[in-house]
Amino acid sequence: MVDNDAERGRPEGMSLDELREEIEEIDHDIVELIARRTYVADTIADVKQERDLPTTDESQEQRVMDRAGENAERFDVDSNLVKAVFRLLIELNKIEQNQHAQADRQSGDSDFSS
């Protein structure tokens, strides 16, 4: 277990403004990673659609949640909090996949009506 700021990676002597800048950079990285994850999830949606697979895969979702909990413990972060974030990410990706599939179906329908 981590028990001091130096071991947690907090640079000694940083000002409040510098710490806030660090948070801003981390927030940017988090959003970038969410965008990257969403892109990959969209690609998965394409593969699922091509193979006529369902959007939802509960066993895969459980593996993601288990992995999130394990990573939380490894980094000494509250696993319930991390799992809640991942539940949101999964739900967002499912919404994106469903919208993607729906848009593809609609564009396919319009191809036949011409």
Backbone as JSON, one array per atom type, in Angstrom:
{
  "sequence": "MVDNDAERGRPEGMSLDELREEIEEIDHDIVELIARRTYVADTIADVKQERDLPTTDESQEQRVMDRAGENAERFDVDSNLVKAVFRLLIELNKIEQNQHAQADRQSGDSDFSS",
  "N": [[0.84, -1.18, 0.0], [0.5, 2.23, -0.76], [1.91, 4.89, 1.0], [2.88, 7.48, 1.18], [3.25, 10.79, -0.25], [5.39, 11.1, -2.1], [5.86, 8.49, -2.99], [3.48, 8.05, -4.32], [3.81, 9.52, -6.56], [3.59, 12.27, -6.53], [5.1, 15.15, -7.29], [7.45, 16.69, -5.27], [7.17, 19.89, -3.8], [5.61, 21.18, -5.72], [3.58, 23.84, -6.87], [0.19, 24.98, -6.17], [-1.0, 25.87, -8.56], [0.64, 24.55, -10.42], [0.05, 21.9, -9.8], [-2.64, 21.89, -10.5], [-2.38, 22.3, -13.24], [-1.2, 19.89, -13.89], [-3.34, 18.16, -13.31], [-5.07, 19.07, -15.31], [-3.71, 18.2, -17.63], [-3.82, 15.44, -17.2], [-6.6, 15.08, -17.28], [-7.04, 15.71, -19.97], [-5.67, 13.58, -21.15], [-7.25, 11.45, -20.24], [-9.69, 11.96, -21.56], [-8.8, 11.69, -24.18], [-8.11, 8.97, -24.17], [-10.65, 7.87, -23.72], [-11.89, 8.59, -26.11], [-10.33, 7.11, -27.88], [-10.95, 4.52, -26.99], [-13.66, 4.48, -27.59], [-13.56, 4.66, -30.38], [-12.39, 2.16, -30.98], [-14.39, 0.52, -29.95], [-16.45, 1.17, -31.72], [-15.39, 0.04, -34.02], [-15.44, -2.61, -33.26], [-18.19, -2.9, -33.21], [-18.72, -2.79, -35.95], [-17.52, -5.2, -36.77], [-19.06, -7.02, -35.3], [-21.52, -6.57, -36.52], [-20.99, -7.34, -39.18], [-20.6, -10.05, -38.75], [-23.01, -10.77, -37.84], [-23.55, -10.72, -35.08], [-24.76, -10.31, -31.69], [-25.11, -7.04, -30.17], [-24.69, -6.79, -27.42], [-22.61, -8.42, -25.1], [-22.55, -10.16, -22.48], [-20.73, -11.77, -21.03], [-18.27, -10.81, -21.88], [-18.48, -8.18, -20.97], [-18.44, -8.67, -18.24], [-15.84, -9.63, -17.96], [-14.44, -7.31, -18.55], [-15.23, -5.71, -16.39], [-14.21, -7.2, -14.24], [-11.48, -7.05, -14.81], [-11.15, -4.28, -14.56], [-11.6, -3.96, -11.81], [-9.43, -5.44, -10.79], [-7.27, -3.95, -11.8], [-7.75, -1.55, -10.46], [-7.26, -2.29, -7.81], [-4.55, -2.93, -8.04], [-3.46, -0.41, -8.5], [-4.12, 0.84, -6.2], [-6.63, 2.13, -5.93], [-10.01, 2.98, -5.3], [-11.99, 0.26, -5.94], [-14.74, 0.08, -6.41], [-15.41, 2.63, -7.31], [-13.86, 2.76, -9.68], [-15.01, 0.64, -11.09], [-17.57, 1.69, -11.43], [-17.05, 3.81, -13.17], [-16.17, 2.34, -15.38], [-18.5, 0.91, -15.92], [-20.09, 2.98, -16.86], [-18.59, 3.64, -19.18], [-18.89, 1.28, -20.66], [-21.67, 1.3, -21.06], [-21.92, 3.67, -22.55], [-20.48, 2.9, -24.83], [-22.13, 0.83, -25.74], [-24.43, 2.25, -26.41], [-23.38, 3.85, -28.46], [-22.67, 1.79, -30.27], [-25.2, 0.72, -30.84], [-26.45, 2.95, -32.02], [-24.8, 3.26, -34.21], [-25.25, 0.85, -35.58], [-27.96, 1.18, -36.11], [-27.93, 3.43, -37.78], [-26.54, 2.35, -39.93], [-28.4, 0.44, -40.76], [-30.49, 2.11, -41.55], [-29.31, 3.53, -43.66], [-28.89, 1.44, -45.36], [-31.54, 0.72, -45.88], [-32.37, 2.94, -47.36], [-30.9, 2.57, -49.63], [-32.24, 0.57, -50.95], [-34.61, 1.73, -51.61], [-34.27, 3.4, -53.73]],
  "CA": [[0.0, 0.0, 0.0], [1.25, 3.48, -0.87], [1.6, 5.66, 2.2], [3.36, 8.86, 1.19], [3.05, 11.51, -1.51], [6.48, 10.85, -3.04], [5.64, 7.18, -3.6], [2.32, 8.17, -5.21], [4.2, 10.24, -7.75], [3.4, 13.7, -6.4], [6.38, 15.84, -7.21], [7.61, 17.54, -4.1], [7.36, 21.31, -4.02], [4.8, 21.77, -6.79], [2.59, 24.81, -6.41], [-1.2, 24.65, -6.46], [-1.2, 26.07, -10.0], [1.32, 23.47, -11.14], [-0.74, 20.69, -9.58], [-3.85, 22.01, -11.33], [-1.95, 22.06, -14.62], [-1.02, 18.43, -13.99], [-4.7, 17.59, -13.4], [-5.58, 19.42, -16.64], [-3.06, 17.29, -18.57], [-4.38, 14.11, -16.96], [-7.97, 15.11, -17.81], [-6.92, 15.64, -21.43], [-5.29, 12.2, -21.47], [-8.41, 10.59, -19.99], [-10.63, 12.16, -22.66], [-8.18, 11.09, -25.37], [-8.26, 7.52, -24.05], [-12.07, 7.55, -23.91], [-12.12, 8.7, -27.55], [-9.67, 5.95, -28.48], [-11.75, 3.35, -26.62], [-14.91, 4.58, -28.35], [-13.22, 4.3, -31.75], [-12.21, 0.71, -31.04], [-15.72, -0.06, -29.74], [-17.16, 1.33, -32.99], [-14.83, -0.96, -34.92], [-16.02, -3.88, -32.79], [-19.59, -2.9, -33.67], [-18.69, -3.16, -37.37], [-17.21, -6.63, -36.85], [-20.25, -7.73, -34.83], [-22.57, -6.45, -37.54], [-20.58, -8.19, -40.3], [-20.74, -11.46, -38.36], [-24.38, -10.92, -37.34], [-23.46, -11.0, -33.65], [-25.48, -9.31, -30.89], [-24.33, -5.91, -29.65], [-24.36, -7.04, -26.02], [-21.91, -9.66, -24.75], [-22.46, -10.04, -21.02], [-19.51, -12.4, -20.51], [-17.18, -9.86, -22.14], [-18.66, -7.06, -20.04], [-17.99, -9.13, -16.92], [-14.37, -9.67, -17.99], [-13.99, -5.9, -18.47], [-15.45, -5.26, -15.01], [-13.23, -7.9, -13.4], [-10.17, -6.45, -15.1], [-11.15, -2.93, -13.97], [-11.42, -4.13, -10.37], [-8.05, -5.89, -10.54], [-6.38, -2.8, -12.03], [-7.97, -0.6, -9.37], [-6.53, -2.79, -6.64], [-3.12, -2.82, -8.31], [-3.07, 0.99, -8.38], [-4.6, 1.32, -4.91], [-7.75, 3.04, -6.17], [-11.27, 2.35, -4.9], [-12.46, -0.56, -7.05], [-16.14, 0.4, -6.71], [-15.38, 3.84, -8.13], [-13.34, 2.41, -11.0], [-16.03, -0.17, -11.76], [-18.66, 2.6, -11.82], [-16.58, 4.5, -14.37], [-16.18, 1.38, -16.48], [-19.89, 0.63, -16.26], [-20.49, 4.1, -17.73], [-17.92, 3.49, -20.47], [-19.54, 0.17, -21.36], [-22.99, 1.76, -21.48], [-21.7, 4.62, -23.64], [-20.09, 2.15, -26.02], [-23.31, 0.11, -26.22], [-25.28, 3.25, -27.06], [-22.7, 4.17, -29.71], [-22.79, 0.64, -31.17], [-26.59, 0.63, -31.28], [-26.69, 4.06, -32.95], [-24.03, 2.93, -35.41], [-25.98, -0.22, -36.27], [-29.22, 1.76, -36.58], [-27.6, 4.29, -38.92], [-26.21, 1.46, -41.04], [-29.65, -0.15, -41.24], [-31.24, 3.15, -42.25], [-28.65, 3.81, -44.94], [-29.17, 0.27, -46.19], [-32.93, 0.81, -46.3], [-32.51, 3.96, -48.39], [-30.31, 2.04, -50.84], [-33.23, -0.26, -51.62], [-35.77, 2.52, -52.01], [-33.94, 4.21, -54.9]],
  "C": [[0.88, 1.24, 0.0], [0.88, 4.35, 0.32], [2.26, 7.02, 2.26], [3.28, 9.47, -0.2], [4.15, 11.22, -2.53], [6.3, 9.51, -3.73], [4.45, 7.2, -4.54], [2.65, 8.94, -6.47], [3.97, 11.74, -7.68], [4.76, 14.36, -6.29], [6.42, 16.8, -6.03], [7.77, 19.0, -4.53], [6.56, 21.91, -5.16], [3.78, 22.72, -6.19], [1.18, 24.32, -6.75], [-1.49, 24.8, -7.95], [-0.55, 24.96, -10.82], [0.56, 22.15, -10.99], [-2.02, 20.72, -10.41], [-3.53, 21.81, -12.8], [-1.75, 20.56, -14.87], [-2.37, 17.73, -14.11], [-5.28, 17.86, -14.79], [-5.0, 18.49, -17.7], [-3.63, 15.88, -18.43], [-5.79, 14.03, -17.52], [-7.96, 15.01, -19.33], [-6.61, 14.2, -21.85], [-6.47, 11.24, -21.28], [-9.4, 10.72, -21.14], [-10.09, 11.54, -23.95], [-8.32, 9.56, -25.34], [-9.71, 7.07, -24.22], [-12.4, 7.59, -25.41], [-11.51, 7.49, -28.27], [-10.47, 4.67, -28.21], [-13.05, 3.32, -27.42], [-14.67, 4.21, -29.82], [-13.09, 2.79, -31.9], [-13.55, 0.02, -30.86], [-16.56, 0.06, -31.01], [-16.68, 0.3, -34.01], [-15.34, -2.35, -34.55], [-17.46, -4.0, -33.26], [-19.66, -3.3, -35.14], [-18.46, -4.66, -37.53], [-18.42, -7.44, -36.4], [-21.35, -7.72, -35.88], [-22.24, -7.35, -38.73], [-20.81, -9.67, -40.01], [-22.12, -11.77, -37.8], [-24.39, -11.37, -35.87], [-24.24, -9.95, -32.86], [-24.55, -8.22, -30.38], [-23.83, -6.2, -28.24], [-23.71, -8.4, -25.85], [-21.63, -9.6, -23.25], [-21.2, -10.68, -20.44], [-18.3, -11.48, -20.74], [-17.28, -8.66, -21.2], [-18.16, -7.45, -18.66], [-16.47, -9.19, -16.87], [-13.8, -8.26, -17.88], [-14.11, -5.41, -17.03], [-14.45, -5.92, -14.05], [-11.85, -7.3, -13.56], [-10.07, -5.06, -14.49], [-10.92, -3.02, -12.47], [-10.0, -4.53, -10.01], [-7.07, -4.73, -10.74], [-6.53, -1.76, -10.93], [-7.18, -1.03, -8.13], [-5.03, -2.64, -6.83], [-2.63, -1.4, -8.14], [-3.57, 1.65, -7.11], [-5.65, 2.42, -5.06], [-9.01, 2.28, -5.79], [-11.86, 1.58, -6.08], [-13.93, -0.29, -7.39], [-16.24, 1.64, -7.59], [-14.93, 3.52, -9.55], [-14.37, 1.59, -11.77], [-17.21, 0.69, -12.2], [-18.29, 3.36, -13.09], [-16.63, 3.55, -15.57], [-17.59, 0.97, -16.88], [-20.42, 1.73, -17.17], [-19.86, 3.98, -19.12], [-18.57, 2.39, -21.3], [-20.9, 0.62, -21.89], [-22.89, 2.76, -22.63], [-21.35, 3.9, -24.93], [-21.27, 1.37, -26.6], [-24.26, 1.06, -26.95], [-24.68, 3.6, -28.43], [-22.86, 3.03, -30.72], [-24.22, 0.52, -31.7], [-26.92, 1.73, -32.28], [-26.0, 3.8, -34.28], [-24.78, 1.88, -36.24], [-27.28, 0.32, -36.86], [-28.97, 2.64, -37.81], [-27.26, 3.45, -40.15], [-27.47, 0.83, -41.63], [-30.44, 0.87, -42.05], [-30.62, 3.47, -43.6], [-28.84, 2.63, -45.89], [-30.58, 0.27, -46.7], [-33.08, 1.81, -47.44], [-31.89, 3.49, -49.69], [-31.32, 1.25, -51.65], [-34.42, 0.55, -52.14], [-35.5, 3.36, -53.27], [-34.37, 3.56, -56.18]]
}
